[in-house]
């Protein structure tokens, strides 16, 4: 097992992260969101904040081969696929806040010299075929009802499915979190949003544990 202390920006460097179906969905309510927001707002400039543990597990090749939308980025760009075993609540919250920040900044505005499209490419999805095919860098497995909801209602992307988006208590929590952050962000100046984005992506640190799927299988046996 490997362990590292990484910023959110470094976590999203050549990785694809998926919440496996056996994990419960997004469960945070206003109390946890308020604590997360306050930690971010109150963090002094140039200081770091220990956010918690993030445990990642290698995805077996047999499973990766079924990720048809992601094979191109795994094979061509050498992105490593991981399951989020622990820490998904904080990581999901972080991505929702990043998406809310993207929606709040004026068009053609840069945050720390980074455009909204570059932020999306770093944290939300990468594309090929001139944007036709997309690989989401964080999300749920496709059989999870939260998969389509996250993509269409949180990331505001088009659905590939003809089926209606399923709503659950977990999708309600996802939607509430986004509305909570949008409301708070609208009260901030662009300068403060830029500072908040920097602190979120550079100064919120996760203790990363990387678990080998092979080792875990042997332990079970």
N, C-alpha and C positions, 0 to 999 in steps of 0.2 A: 504494500500500500504506500503510495506517494502522497506527501502533503506539502502544500504551498500556500502562501498568503498572497492573494491576487486581487487587483482592482477589478471592477466590472468590465472596464475596457479590455483588460488582458484576458479575462474569462472568455470574452467574445472575440478571441483571436484564433481563427482556423478551427473553430469547434461548432458542431451542431448539437443542440441540447433538446432532449425529448423527455417528457414526463411519462413514465410507463403506465399502462392501464391499471396495474395493481395499486398505484398510489391514489389516495383520495384527491379530489379536486381542490380548487382554490377556496379556502375557508376563512380568509381574513375578513373581519368586519371593521366598522368605523374605528373601534378602539385601537386595533393594531395599526391601521392606516394612519391614525393621528399620531401614534408613537413614532412610526417610521418617518412621517413628515417632519415632526418636531426635531428628531435626531438630525435630519438633513439641514433644516433651517438654522438650528442652533450650533451646528458644527463650525468652528472657527476656521478661517482661511488658512490653508497650508497644513491643517491638522488632518489626521486620519481617524476614521471611525471603524471599529471592528464590528462587522455586521452579523457574523455568525458562521456556522459550518455549512459548507456545500459539499455534499458527497456525490461524486460522479462515478458511474460504472460503465466500463467498455460495453458496447453493443455487439453481440455475437454476429459473425458474418452472415449466418443464416437469416437473421432478422434484418440486417442492413440490406440484403439483396431484395427485400420486399419494399424498400423505400424508393420507389421508382422516381419520385420527384426530386430526390436528393442525391441520386447516384452520380450525377454529373459533377456536383461540387465536391463530393467525397473522392471521386476518382481523378478529376482533372485539376482540382485546386488543393487536394490532399487535406480537406477538412476532416477532423476526427469526430465520429459520432459517439455521443454519450447519453446514458440515461441519468436523469436527476433523481437520485435515490433519497437524498435528504436536503432540505433547504429550499424546496420549490416555492414555498409561500413568499419568502423574501425575494427570490429571483423573479418570480412572476410579477410581484409588486414593482420591482425595479423596471421591468420591461414595459409595464403599463404606464408608469410615470414617464419613461422615455418617449413612448408614443404620444402621450398627452402633451409633452413639451413640443414635439414636432408639430402638432396641430395648433399650438398656441403662438408660434413664432410667425411673423409676417413672411410672405413669399419672398424668396431671394435674400433672406436674412441668414447670416452666418453666426453660429455659436462657437466661439473659440476657433474661428477661421474654418469652420466646418459647416457645409450646407445641410439642409434637411434631407436631401437625397443621399448624401454621404453618411449621415447618421442612420438612415434607414438601412443602407447597405451594410453598415457595421453591426447593427443590433436586431434588425427586423427580418429582412430577406435580401438575398442576392439573386441576380437574374441572368438568364442567357437568352439567346434568340431574340435580341432587342426587346427584352422585357416580357416576352410571351410566357416563358417558363420561369417559375420562381421556386426557390428553396428557402423555406422559413428557418431561421437560425435558432429559434426557440419555439416550442409548442408542445402539443399533445400528440399521441399516436392517433391515426386517422379514425379508428373505431370509437374513440372517446367523443361524446357529445360536445365537449368543450373545444375540440379541434376546430370545427367550423365556426363556432361562436367567437373564438379568439381571432380567427382570421377575418371574419366579416364584420363583426360588431366592435372589436377593439382595434384591429389594424386597418379596418375600413377597406378591405380588399374584396374582390369578387369571388364568389363561390364556384367551385367546379362541380358541385353536386346539385341535382334537381330536387333533392329532398329538402323539406323545410328545416331550418335550424332548430335543434332541440334546446329547450330551456330547462335548466335544473337549478337547484340552490347554488351550485358552484358557478354556473354562468351568471346568475344574479349577482353573486359576489364580484365577479370579474367586471360586470357593468357598473356596479356601485363604486368600485375602486377607481375606475376611469373618470366617472362623474365627480368624484371627490377631488381628484387631482386637478381636473380641468377647472373646477370652481376655485381652488386655491391658487392656481397659476394665473388666473385672470386678474387676481388682485396684486400681482407682482409686475414691476417694470421689466423691460427686456434685459436690462443690465443685471437685475437680480436673478432672472431666469437663466442667464448665461452662467452666473456664479453657481447656481444650484445644479445645473447640468454638469459643470466641471466637478463639483464635489461628489455628485452621484456616481459619475463614471470613473473618477480618478482617486477619490479619497474614501469611498465606501469599500472596505476590504473584506473578502470572504476567506476563510480558512478552507482550502480545497483539499479534499481527500479523493484520490483516484483509486478505484477498486478494479482489479482485473476480473473479468467475467470467468475466466478459467479458474482462477484461484477460488472465487466464490463457489463455483460448481464443485470443486474438489472438497471444499469445507463442508458443503451440504452432504456430500456422499460419505 
